[in-house]
Amino acid sequence: MRNHVHVTQRQLLGERARAMRAAPTASEGALWRLLRAQQLGVRFRRQAPVGLRYIADFLAPSARLIVEVDGGSHSGRAHVDARRDRALLRLGYRVLRLSAQLVMERPDVAVAWIREALCEGVAARTS
């Protein structure tokens, strides 16, 4: 029975992720254009299921890095986001949070922060 529950959770999460990929926010769409096709040297997936409960805005599996774009829906949710980040950390992922405003107004800075996070991950794995 337990395996059936996990399969159902995975299926529901996968369906929700597909729906989210079909309707990205403006900031998610803008960042995806900068991340897709391994433009930063690693493969990113967008709206990717992680574990049985979470969907990452952008996931670089090889770097164990999740990039979250926080828009207006995240205001007043810092404690919820922090709890989620801790759970993702327990699953072995680092989380980088970028504001939607930063992504839209300063995409160069957003990409620089992602590059930095990717380099930190490489340093952590090789040291």
Summary of the structure (lengths in Angstrom):
residues: 127
radius of gyration: 14.8
end to end distance: 42.4
largest distance: 48.9
contacts: 350
relative contact order: 0.15
helix: 60%
strand: 20%
